[in-house]
Amino acid sequence: MPTVLRILGFRFHFYSDEGSEPPHIHVESGDSECKCWLSPVALAKNRGMSAVAIRKVERLVYENQAFLLEKYNDFQSQ
């Protein structure tokens, strides 16, 4: 599960072999984690993140969308 970005206490990473799901990123902070679709940016799943943290994550994903999509495509083509 490669980490592609660390910012503001969040760790952005991928899991291998997730089937045929659309492009997405997993974001972890402490004991909580969420998953966001990358195109369009939207929350897919939340496990324990507060609403404030989710808004921060969504903003960070939106601001880094092109970079995260590039890393996702690189990771999936390996």
PyMOL Python script that loads the backbone (N, CA, C, O; Angstrom):
from pymol import cmd

cmd.read_pdbstr("""\
ATOM      1  N   MET A   1       0.839  -1.173   0.000  1.00  0.00           N
ATOM      2  CA  MET A   1       0.000   0.000   0.000  1.00  0.00           C
ATOM      3  C   MET A   1       0.883   1.236   0.000  1.00  0.00           C
ATOM      4  O   MET A   1       1.238   1.747   1.062  1.00  0.00           O
ATOM      5  N   PRO A   2       1.241   1.720  -1.183  1.00  0.00           N
ATOM      6  CA  PRO A   2       2.154   2.857  -1.276  1.00  0.00           C
ATOM      7  C   PRO A   2       1.507   4.174  -0.847  1.00  0.00           C
ATOM      8  O   PRO A   2       0.366   4.475  -1.197  1.00  0.00           O
ATOM      9  N   THR A   3       2.261   4.931  -0.089  1.00  0.00           N
ATOM     10  CA  THR A   3       1.849   6.274   0.299  1.00  0.00           C
ATOM     11  C   THR A   3       2.307   7.231  -0.797  1.00  0.00           C
ATOM     12  O   THR A   3       3.474   7.224  -1.190  1.00  0.00           O
ATOM     13  N   VAL A   4       1.383   8.050  -1.284  1.00  0.00           N
ATOM     14  CA  VAL A   4       1.729   8.973  -2.368  1.00  0.00           C
ATOM     15  C   VAL A   4       1.749  10.428  -1.913  1.00  0.00           C
ATOM     16  O   VAL A   4       2.275  11.289  -2.619  1.00  0.00           O
ATOM     17  N   LEU A   5       1.178  10.714  -0.733  1.00  0.00           N
ATOM     18  CA  LEU A   5       1.138  12.083  -0.252  1.00  0.00           C
ATOM     19  C   LEU A   5       0.895  12.085   1.251  1.00  0.00           C
ATOM     20  O   LEU A   5       0.072  11.324   1.759  1.00  0.00           O
ATOM     21  N   ARG A   6       1.617  12.945   1.950  1.00  0.00           N
ATOM     22  CA  ARG A   6       1.368  13.210   3.376  1.00  0.00           C
ATOM     23  C   ARG A   6       1.238  14.715   3.516  1.00  0.00           C
ATOM     24  O   ARG A   6       2.131  15.474   3.141  1.00  0.00           O
ATOM     25  N   ILE A   7       0.093  15.130   4.070  1.00  0.00           N
ATOM     26  CA  ILE A   7      -0.136  16.567   4.222  1.00  0.00           C
ATOM     27  C   ILE A   7      -1.162  16.793   5.333  1.00  0.00           C
ATOM     28  O   ILE A   7      -2.171  16.092   5.415  1.00  0.00           O
ATOM     29  N   LEU A   8      -0.890  17.776   6.177  1.00  0.00           N
ATOM     30  CA  LEU A   8      -1.796  18.175   7.262  1.00  0.00           C
ATOM     31  C   LEU A   8      -2.229  17.000   8.146  1.00  0.00           C
ATOM     32  O   LEU A   8      -3.361  16.972   8.628  1.00  0.00           O
ATOM     33  N   GLY A   9      -1.348  16.050   8.354  1.00  0.00           N
ATOM     34  CA  GLY A   9      -1.668  14.909   9.203  1.00  0.00           C
ATOM     35  C   GLY A   9      -2.432  13.792   8.509  1.00  0.00           C
ATOM     36  O   GLY A   9      -2.831  12.825   9.158  1.00  0.00           O
ATOM     37  N   PHE A  10      -2.641  13.905   7.215  1.00  0.00           N
ATOM     38  CA  PHE A  10      -3.337  12.878   6.446  1.00  0.00           C
ATOM     39  C   PHE A  10      -2.334  12.100   5.602  1.00  0.00           C
ATOM     40  O   PHE A  10      -1.386  12.671   5.064  1.00  0.00           O
ATOM     41  N   ARG A  11      -2.553  10.805   5.493  1.00  0.00           N
ATOM     42  CA  ARG A  11      -1.727   9.950   4.635  1.00  0.00           C
ATOM     43  C   ARG A  11      -2.601   9.438   3.497  1.00  0.00           C
ATOM     44  O   ARG A  11      -3.609   8.773   3.732  1.00  0.00           O
ATOM     45  N   PHE A  12      -2.212   9.747   2.270  1.00  0.00           N
ATOM     46  CA  PHE A  12      -2.945   9.349   1.073  1.00  0.00           C
ATOM     47  C   PHE A  12      -2.255   8.118   0.481  1.00  0.00           C
ATOM     48  O   PHE A  12      -1.053   8.148   0.221  1.00  0.00           O
ATOM     49  N   HIS A  13      -3.003   7.044   0.270  1.00  0.00           N
ATOM     50  CA  HIS A  13      -2.392   5.805  -0.197  1.00  0.00           C
ATOM     51  C   HIS A  13      -3.378   4.965  -0.998  1.00  0.00           C
ATOM     52  O   HIS A  13      -4.581   5.227  -1.026  1.00  0.00           O
ATOM     53  N   PHE A  14      -2.820   3.940  -1.653  1.00  0.00           N
ATOM     54  CA  PHE A  14      -3.619   2.981  -2.429  1.00  0.00           C
ATOM     55  C   PHE A  14      -3.484   1.599  -1.811  1.00  0.00           C
ATOM     56  O   PHE A  14      -2.497   1.305  -1.136  1.00  0.00           O
ATOM     57  N   TYR A  15      -4.471   0.761  -2.042  1.00  0.00           N
ATOM     58  CA  TYR A  15      -4.383  -0.665  -1.740  1.00  0.00           C
ATOM     59  C   TYR A  15      -4.259  -1.399  -3.075  1.00  0.00           C
ATOM     60  O   TYR A  15      -4.827  -0.971  -4.079  1.00  0.00           O
ATOM     61  N   SER A  16      -3.525  -2.489  -3.079  1.00  0.00           N
ATOM     62  CA  SER A  16      -3.395  -3.253  -4.321  1.00  0.00           C
ATOM     63  C   SER A  16      -4.603  -4.166  -4.503  1.00  0.00           C
ATOM     64  O   SER A  16      -5.276  -4.535  -3.541  1.00  0.00           O
ATOM     65  N   ASP A  17      -4.858  -4.518  -5.749  1.00  0.00           N
ATOM     66  CA  ASP A  17      -5.890  -5.487  -6.115  1.00  0.00           C
ATOM     67  C   ASP A  17      -7.268  -5.159  -5.540  1.00  0.00           C
ATOM     68  O   ASP A  17      -7.834  -5.930  -4.765  1.00  0.00           O
ATOM     69  N   GLU A  18      -7.787  -4.019  -5.930  1.00  0.00           N
ATOM     70  CA  GLU A  18      -9.131  -3.642  -5.481  1.00  0.00           C
ATOM     71  C   GLU A  18     -10.175  -3.854  -6.573  1.00  0.00           C
ATOM     72  O   GLU A  18     -11.252  -3.258  -6.536  1.00  0.00           O
ATOM     73  N   GLY A  19      -9.859  -4.683  -7.516  1.00  0.00           N
ATOM     74  CA  GLY A  19     -10.835  -5.009  -8.541  1.00  0.00           C
ATOM     75  C   GLY A  19     -11.012  -3.896  -9.549  1.00  0.00           C
ATOM     76  O   GLY A  19     -10.058  -3.210  -9.917  1.00  0.00           O
ATOM     77  N   SER A  20     -12.235  -3.727  -9.986  1.00  0.00           N
ATOM     78  CA  SER A  20     -12.515  -2.788 -11.076  1.00  0.00           C
ATOM     79  C   SER A  20     -13.181  -1.504 -10.588  1.00  0.00           C
ATOM     80  O   SER A  20     -13.974  -0.909 -11.318  1.00  0.00           O
ATOM     81  N   GLU A  21     -12.875  -1.074  -9.384  1.00  0.00           N
ATOM     82  CA  GLU A  21     -13.453   0.173  -8.883  1.00  0.00           C
ATOM     83  C   GLU A  21     -12.915   1.361  -9.672  1.00  0.00           C
ATOM     84  O   GLU A  21     -11.813   1.298 -10.219  1.00  0.00           O
ATOM     85  N   PRO A  22     -13.685   2.437  -9.733  1.00  0.00           N
ATOM     86  CA  PRO A  22     -13.184   3.656 -10.389  1.00  0.00           C
ATOM     87  C   PRO A  22     -11.964   4.201  -9.639  1.00  0.00           C
ATOM     88  O   PRO A  22     -11.722   3.805  -8.498  1.00  0.00           O
ATOM     89  N   PRO A  23     -11.200   5.093 -10.253  1.00  0.00           N
ATOM     90  CA  PRO A  23     -10.037   5.677  -9.586  1.00  0.00           C
ATOM     91  C   PRO A  23     -10.412   6.296  -8.238  1.00  0.00           C
ATOM     92  O   PRO A  23     -11.379   7.050  -8.133  1.00  0.00           O
ATOM     93  N   HIS A  24      -9.631   5.962  -7.215  1.00  0.00           N
ATOM     94  CA  HIS A  24      -9.910   6.458  -5.871  1.00  0.00           C
ATOM     95  C   HIS A  24      -8.629   6.474  -5.041  1.00  0.00           C
ATOM     96  O   HIS A  24      -7.604   5.918  -5.438  1.00  0.00           O
ATOM     97  N   ILE A  25      -8.711   7.118  -3.889  1.00  0.00           N
ATOM     98  CA  ILE A  25      -7.587   7.221  -2.957  1.00  0.00           C
ATOM     99  C   ILE A  25      -8.113   6.942  -1.551  1.00  0.00           C
ATOM    100  O   ILE A  25      -9.233   7.316  -1.205  1.00  0.00           O
ATOM    101  N   HIS A  26      -7.291   6.286  -0.760  1.00  0.00           N
ATOM    102  CA  HIS A  26      -7.602   6.064   0.654  1.00  0.00           C
ATOM    103  C   HIS A  26      -6.837   7.104   1.455  1.00  0.00           C
ATOM    104  O   HIS A  26      -5.684   7.408   1.151  1.00  0.00           O
ATOM    105  N   VAL A  27      -7.483   7.649   2.477  1.00  0.00           N
ATOM    106  CA  VAL A  27      -6.869   8.685   3.301  1.00  0.00           C
ATOM    107  C   VAL A  27      -7.010   8.278   4.757  1.00  0.00           C
ATOM    108  O   VAL A  27      -8.101   7.961   5.231  1.00  0.00           O
ATOM    109  N   GLU A  28      -5.890   8.294   5.451  1.00  0.00           N
ATOM    110  CA  GLU A  28      -5.841   7.844   6.833  1.00  0.00           C
ATOM    111  C   GLU A  28      -5.368   8.980   7.732  1.00  0.00           C
ATOM    112  O   GLU A  28      -4.501   9.770   7.358  1.00  0.00           O
ATOM    113  N   SER A  29      -5.951   9.046   8.912  1.00  0.00           N
ATOM    114  CA  SER A  29      -5.521   9.999   9.933  1.00  0.00           C
ATOM    115  C   SER A  29      -5.791   9.354  11.281  1.00  0.00           C
ATOM    116  O   SER A  29      -6.946   9.160  11.661  1.00  0.00           O
ATOM    117  N   GLY A  30      -4.729   9.019  12.006  1.00  0.00           N
ATOM    118  CA  GLY A  30      -4.912   8.321  13.278  1.00  0.00           C
ATOM    119  C   GLY A  30      -5.606   6.995  13.059  1.00  0.00           C
ATOM    120  O   GLY A  30      -5.160   6.181  12.250  1.00  0.00           O
ATOM    121  N   ASP A  31      -6.703   6.772  13.783  1.00  0.00           N
ATOM    122  CA  ASP A  31      -7.456   5.525  13.671  1.00  0.00           C
ATOM    123  C   ASP A  31      -8.589   5.599  12.652  1.00  0.00           C
ATOM    124  O   ASP A  31      -9.342   4.637  12.501  1.00  0.00           O
ATOM    125  N   SER A  32      -8.720   6.709  11.962  1.00  0.00           N
ATOM    126  CA  SER A  32      -9.824   6.858  11.012  1.00  0.00           C
ATOM    127  C   SER A  32      -9.310   6.795   9.578  1.00  0.00           C
ATOM    128  O   SER A  32      -8.140   7.058   9.300  1.00  0.00           O
ATOM    129  N   GLU A  33     -10.222   6.439   8.682  1.00  0.00           N
ATOM    130  CA  GLU A  33      -9.870   6.329   7.268  1.00  0.00           C
ATOM    131  C   GLU A  33     -11.099   6.603   6.418  1.00  0.00           C
ATOM    132  O   GLU A  33     -12.227   6.302   6.809  1.00  0.00           O
ATOM    133  N   CYS A  34     -10.856   7.181   5.245  1.00  0.00           N
ATOM    134  CA  CYS A  34     -11.931   7.354   4.280  1.00  0.00           C
ATOM    135  C   CYS A  34     -11.404   7.026   2.895  1.00  0.00           C
ATOM    136  O   CYS A  34     -10.197   6.909   2.680  1.00  0.00           O
ATOM    137  N   LYS A  35     -12.330   6.880   1.963  1.00  0.00           N
ATOM    138  CA  LYS A  35     -11.987   6.632   0.566  1.00  0.00           C
ATOM    139  C   LYS A  35     -12.716   7.671  -0.265  1.00  0.00           C
ATOM    140  O   LYS A  35     -13.902   7.934  -0.070  1.00  0.00           O
ATOM    141  N   CYS A  36     -11.965   8.261  -1.210  1.00  0.00           N
ATOM    142  CA  CYS A  36     -12.559   9.279  -2.085  1.00  0.00           C
ATOM    143  C   CYS A  36     -12.385   8.871  -3.537  1.00  0.00           C
ATOM    144  O   CYS A  36     -11.318   8.418  -3.952  1.00  0.00           O
ATOM    145  N   TRP A  37     -13.458   9.043  -4.301  1.00  0.00           N
ATOM    146  CA  TRP A  37     -13.356   8.900  -5.747  1.00  0.00           C
ATOM    147  C   TRP A  37     -12.549  10.078  -6.258  1.00  0.00           C
ATOM    148  O   TRP A  37     -12.607  11.171  -5.694  1.00  0.00           O
ATOM    149  N   LEU A  38     -11.801   9.856  -7.323  1.00  0.00           N
ATOM    150  CA  LEU A  38     -10.943  10.908  -7.855  1.00  0.00           C
ATOM    151  C   LEU A  38     -11.554  11.682  -9.017  1.00  0.00           C
ATOM    152  O   LEU A  38     -11.127  12.802  -9.299  1.00  0.00           O
ATOM    153  N   SER A  39     -12.544  11.108  -9.696  1.00  0.00           N
ATOM    154  CA  SER A  39     -13.125  11.808 -10.828  1.00  0.00           C
ATOM    155  C   SER A  39     -14.576  11.392 -11.036  1.00  0.00           C
ATOM    156  O   SER A  39     -14.841  10.314 -11.568  1.00  0.00           O
ATOM    157  N   PRO A  40     -15.500  12.221 -10.629  1.00  0.00           N
ATOM    158  CA  PRO A  40     -15.327  13.472  -9.909  1.00  0.00           C
ATOM    159  C   PRO A  40     -14.984  13.211  -8.444  1.00  0.00           C
ATOM    160  O   PRO A  40     -15.231  12.126  -7.916  1.00  0.00           O
ATOM    161  N   VAL A  41     -14.414  14.218  -7.806  1.00  0.00           N
ATOM    162  CA  VAL A  41     -14.024  14.087  -6.403  1.00  0.00           C
ATOM    163  C   VAL A  41     -15.282  13.973  -5.553  1.00  0.00           C
ATOM    164  O   VAL A  41     -16.159  14.836  -5.594  1.00  0.00           O
ATOM    165  N   ALA A  42     -15.353  12.887  -4.779  1.00  0.00           N
ATOM    166  CA  ALA A  42     -16.508  12.656  -3.907  1.00  0.00           C
ATOM    167  C   ALA A  42     -16.130  11.629  -2.848  1.00  0.00           C
ATOM    168  O   ALA A  42     -15.304  10.750  -3.091  1.00  0.00           O
ATOM    169  N   LEU A  43     -16.731  11.745  -1.689  1.00  0.00           N
ATOM    170  CA  LEU A  43     -16.519  10.780  -0.626  1.00  0.00           C
ATOM    171  C   LEU A  43     -17.184   9.462  -1.006  1.00  0.00           C
ATOM    172  O   LEU A  43     -18.361   9.437  -1.364  1.00  0.00           O
ATOM    173  N   ALA A  44     -16.430   8.371  -0.929  1.00  0.00           N
ATOM    174  CA  ALA A  44     -16.973   7.051  -1.244  1.00  0.00           C
ATOM    175  C   ALA A  44     -17.292   6.265   0.024  1.00  0.00           C
ATOM    176  O   ALA A  44     -18.264   5.511   0.069  1.00  0.00           O
ATOM    177  N   LYS A  45     -16.463   6.448   1.058  1.00  0.00           N
ATOM    178  CA  LYS A  45     -16.630   5.663   2.283  1.00  0.00           C
ATOM    179  C   LYS A  45     -15.941   6.397   3.427  1.00  0.00           C
ATOM    180  O   LYS A  45     -14.911   7.040   3.225  1.00  0.00           O
ATOM    181  N   ASN A  46     -16.503   6.302   4.617  1.00  0.00           N
ATOM    182  CA  ASN A  46     -15.909   6.937   5.786  1.00  0.00           C
ATOM    183  C   ASN A  46     -15.933   5.962   6.956  1.00  0.00           C
ATOM    184  O   ASN A  46     -16.941   5.307   7.225  1.00  0.00           O
ATOM    185  N   ARG A  47     -14.803   5.885   7.640  1.00  0.00           N
ATOM    186  CA  ARG A  47     -14.718   5.068   8.847  1.00  0.00           C
ATOM    187  C   ARG A  47     -14.072   5.907   9.943  1.00  0.00           C
ATOM    188  O   ARG A  47     -12.861   5.854  10.156  1.00  0.00           O
ATOM    189  N   GLY A  48     -14.899   6.677  10.627  1.00  0.00           N
ATOM    190  CA  GLY A  48     -14.453   7.383  11.814  1.00  0.00           C
ATOM    191  C   GLY A  48     -13.951   8.795  11.656  1.00  0.00           C
ATOM    192  O   GLY A  48     -13.574   9.406  12.656  1.00  0.00           O
ATOM    193  N   MET A  49     -13.924   9.352  10.459  1.00  0.00           N
ATOM    194  CA  MET A  49     -13.468  10.738  10.298  1.00  0.00           C
ATOM    195  C   MET A  49     -14.607  11.700  10.595  1.00  0.00           C
ATOM    196  O   MET A  49     -15.765  11.451  10.258  1.00  0.00           O
ATOM    197  N   SER A  50     -14.248  12.799  11.233  1.00  0.00           N
ATOM    198  CA  SER A  50     -15.241  13.835  11.535  1.00  0.00           C
ATOM    199  C   SER A  50     -15.628  14.571  10.250  1.00  0.00           C
ATOM    200  O   SER A  50     -14.935  14.493   9.235  1.00  0.00           O
ATOM    201  N   ALA A  51     -16.739  15.277  10.322  1.00  0.00           N
ATOM    202  CA  ALA A  51     -17.188  16.069   9.169  1.00  0.00           C
ATOM    203  C   ALA A  51     -16.154  17.130   8.797  1.00  0.00           C
ATOM    204  O   ALA A  51     -15.942  17.402   7.616  1.00  0.00           O
ATOM    205  N   VAL A  52     -15.515  17.727   9.793  1.00  0.00           N
ATOM    206  CA  VAL A  52     -14.484  18.740   9.529  1.00  0.00           C
ATOM    207  C   VAL A  52     -13.308  18.110   8.787  1.00  0.00           C
ATOM    208  O   VAL A  52     -12.805  18.684   7.821  1.00  0.00           O
ATOM    209  N   ALA A  53     -12.867  16.929   9.235  1.00  0.00           N
ATOM    210  CA  ALA A  53     -11.754  16.237   8.577  1.00  0.00           C
ATOM    211  C   ALA A  53     -12.131  15.839   7.156  1.00  0.00           C
ATOM    212  O   ALA A  53     -11.307  15.950   6.248  1.00  0.00           O
ATOM    213  N   ILE A  54     -13.343  15.384   6.953  1.00  0.00           N
ATOM    214  CA  ILE A  54     -13.801  14.993   5.614  1.00  0.00           C
ATOM    215  C   ILE A  54     -13.752  16.188   4.672  1.00  0.00           C
ATOM    216  O   ILE A  54     -13.318  16.057   3.528  1.00  0.00           O
ATOM    217  N   ARG A  55     -14.190  17.347   5.141  1.00  0.00           N
ATOM    218  CA  ARG A  55     -14.141  18.548   4.288  1.00  0.00           C
ATOM    219  C   ARG A  55     -12.696  18.892   3.917  1.00  0.00           C
ATOM    220  O   ARG A  55     -12.421  19.270   2.778  1.00  0.00           O
ATOM    221  N   LYS A  56     -11.776  18.761   4.876  1.00  0.00           N
ATOM    222  CA  LYS A  56     -10.358  19.013   4.587  1.00  0.00           C
ATOM    223  C   LYS A  56      -9.835  18.023   3.555  1.00  0.00           C
ATOM    224  O   LYS A  56      -9.138  18.404   2.615  1.00  0.00           O
ATOM    225  N   VAL A  57     -10.175  16.750   3.736  1.00  0.00           N
ATOM    226  CA  VAL A  57      -9.728  15.709   2.803  1.00  0.00           C
ATOM    227  C   VAL A  57     -10.266  15.984   1.412  1.00  0.00           C
ATOM    228  O   VAL A  57      -9.513  15.935   0.440  1.00  0.00           O
ATOM    229  N   GLU A  58     -11.550  16.273   1.299  1.00  0.00           N
ATOM    230  CA  GLU A  58     -12.140  16.545  -0.013  1.00  0.00           C
ATOM    231  C   GLU A  58     -11.453  17.727  -0.686  1.00  0.00           C
ATOM    232  O   GLU A  58     -11.213  17.696  -1.893  1.00  0.00           O
ATOM    233  N   ARG A  59     -11.132  18.775   0.083  1.00  0.00           N
ATOM    234  CA  ARG A  59     -10.432  19.936  -0.479  1.00  0.00           C
ATOM    235  C   ARG A  59      -9.041  19.536  -0.951  1.00  0.00           C
ATOM    236  O   ARG A  59      -8.618  19.937  -2.036  1.00  0.00           O
ATOM    237  N   LEU A  60      -8.322  18.747  -0.146  1.00  0.00           N
ATOM    238  CA  LEU A  60      -6.975  18.305  -0.519  1.00  0.00           C
ATOM    239  C   LEU A  60      -6.998  17.401  -1.748  1.00  0.00           C
ATOM    240  O   LEU A  60      -6.130  17.503  -2.615  1.00  0.00           O
ATOM    241  N   VAL A  61      -7.988  16.521  -1.823  1.00  0.00           N
ATOM    242  CA  VAL A  61      -8.105  15.655  -2.996  1.00  0.00           C
ATOM    243  C   VAL A  61      -8.390  16.509  -4.232  1.00  0.00           C
ATOM    244  O   VAL A  61      -7.791  16.297  -5.286  1.00  0.00           O
ATOM    245  N   TYR A  62      -9.295  17.465  -4.104  1.00  0.00           N
ATOM    246  CA  TYR A  62      -9.609  18.341  -5.232  1.00  0.00           C
ATOM    247  C   TYR A  62      -8.373  19.121  -5.686  1.00  0.00           C
ATOM    248  O   TYR A  62      -8.098  19.218  -6.882  1.00  0.00           O
ATOM    249  N   GLU A  63      -7.626  19.679  -4.718  1.00  0.00           N
ATOM    250  CA  GLU A  63      -6.439  20.480  -5.047  1.00  0.00           C
ATOM    251  C   GLU A  63      -5.321  19.637  -5.668  1.00  0.00           C
ATOM    252  O   GLU A  63      -4.508  20.153  -6.435  1.00  0.00           O
ATOM    253  N   ASN A  64      -5.280  18.354  -5.340  1.00  0.00           N
ATOM    254  CA  ASN A  64      -4.219  17.462  -5.822  1.00  0.00           C
ATOM    255  C   ASN A  64      -4.747  16.408  -6.789  1.00  0.00           C
ATOM    256  O   ASN A  64      -4.090  15.392  -7.014  1.00  0.00           O
ATOM    257  N   GLN A  65      -5.914  16.637  -7.357  1.00  0.00           N
ATOM    258  CA  GLN A  65      -6.590  15.651  -8.190  1.00  0.00           C
ATOM    259  C   GLN A  65      -5.727  15.144  -9.341  1.00  0.00           C
ATOM    260  O   GLN A  65      -5.637  13.934  -9.547  1.00  0.00           O
ATOM    261  N   ALA A  66      -5.100  16.028 -10.085  1.00  0.00           N
ATOM    262  CA  ALA A  66      -4.296  15.610 -11.239  1.00  0.00           C
ATOM    263  C   ALA A  66      -3.128  14.728 -10.787  1.00  0.00           C
ATOM    264  O   ALA A  66      -2.863  13.692 -11.398  1.00  0.00           O
ATOM    265  N   PHE A  67      -2.441  15.127  -9.737  1.00  0.00           N
ATOM    266  CA  PHE A  67      -1.326  14.351  -9.194  1.00  0.00           C
ATOM    267  C   PHE A  67      -1.798  12.975  -8.725  1.00  0.00           C
ATOM    268  O   PHE A  67      -1.167  11.963  -9.033  1.00  0.00           O
ATOM    269  N   LEU A  68      -2.904  12.936  -7.983  1.00  0.00           N
ATOM    270  CA  LEU A  68      -3.410  11.664  -7.452  1.00  0.00           C
ATOM    271  C   LEU A  68      -3.885  10.734  -8.575  1.00  0.00           C
ATOM    272  O   LEU A  68      -3.667   9.525  -8.506  1.00  0.00           O
ATOM    273  N   LEU A  69      -4.523  11.281  -9.595  1.00  0.00           N
ATOM    274  CA  LEU A  69      -4.932  10.468 -10.740  1.00  0.00           C
ATOM    275  C   LEU A  69      -3.720   9.885 -11.463  1.00  0.00           C
ATOM    276  O   LEU A  69      -3.731   8.724 -11.872  1.00  0.00           O
ATOM    277  N   GLU A  70      -2.678  10.697 -11.616  1.00  0.00           N
ATOM    278  CA  GLU A  70      -1.454  10.212 -12.250  1.00  0.00           C
ATOM    279  C   GLU A  70      -0.842   9.065 -11.444  1.00  0.00           C
ATOM    280  O   GLU A  70      -0.451   8.043 -12.007  1.00  0.00           O
ATOM    281  N   LYS A  71      -0.762   9.241 -10.132  1.00  0.00           N
ATOM    282  CA  LYS A  71      -0.196   8.197  -9.272  1.00  0.00           C
ATOM    283  C   LYS A  71      -1.076   6.948  -9.277  1.00  0.00           C
ATOM    284  O   LYS A  71      -0.565   5.828  -9.270  1.00  0.00           O
ATOM    285  N   TYR A  72      -2.392   7.137  -9.289  1.00  0.00           N
ATOM    286  CA  TYR A  72      -3.310   6.000  -9.343  1.00  0.00           C
ATOM    287  C   TYR A  72      -3.090   5.202 -10.629  1.00  0.00           C
ATOM    288  O   TYR A  72      -2.979   3.977 -10.594  1.00  0.00           O
ATOM    289  N   ASN A  73      -3.028   5.899 -11.758  1.00  0.00           N
ATOM    290  CA  ASN A  73      -2.838   5.223 -13.041  1.00  0.00           C
ATOM    291  C   ASN A  73      -1.471   4.516 -13.108  1.00  0.00           C
ATOM    292  O   ASN A  73      -1.369   3.401 -13.620  1.00  0.00           O
ATOM    293  N   ASP A  74      -0.434   5.169 -12.593  1.00  0.00           N
ATOM    294  CA  ASP A  74       0.894   4.535 -12.530  1.00  0.00           C
ATOM    295  C   ASP A  74       0.842   3.263 -11.690  1.00  0.00           C
ATOM    296  O   ASP A  74       1.381   2.229 -12.086  1.00  0.00           O
ATOM    297  N   PHE A  75       0.197   3.342 -10.539  1.00  0.00           N
ATOM    298  CA  PHE A  75       0.111   2.209  -9.622  1.00  0.00           C
ATOM    299  C   PHE A  75      -0.672   1.052 -10.246  1.00  0.00           C
ATOM    300  O   PHE A  75      -0.277  -0.107 -10.113  1.00  0.00           O
ATOM    301  N   GLN A  76      -1.767   1.359 -10.916  1.00  0.00           N
ATOM    302  CA  GLN A  76      -2.616   0.322 -11.501  1.00  0.00           C
ATOM    303  C   GLN A  76      -1.965  -0.330 -12.724  1.00  0.00           C
ATOM    304  O   GLN A  76      -2.313  -1.459 -13.071  1.00  0.00           O
ATOM    305  N   SER A  77      -1.031   0.355 -13.380  1.00  0.00           N
ATOM    306  CA  SER A  77      -0.401  -0.206 -14.577  1.00  0.00           C
ATOM    307  C   SER A  77       0.812  -1.098 -14.253  1.00  0.00           C
ATOM    308  O   SER A  77       1.414  -1.682 -15.154  1.00  0.00           O
ATOM    309  N   GLN A  78       1.156  -1.194 -12.992  1.00  0.00           N
ATOM    310  CA  GLN A  78       2.305  -2.026 -12.600  1.00  0.00           C
ATOM    311  C   GLN A  78       1.951  -3.493 -12.604  1.00  0.00           C
ATOM    312  O   GLN A  78       2.797  -4.333 -12.300  1.00  0.00           O
TER     313      GLN A  78
END
""", "prot")
cmd.dss("prot")
cmd.show_as("cartoon", "prot")
cmd.util.cbc("prot")
cmd.orient("prot")
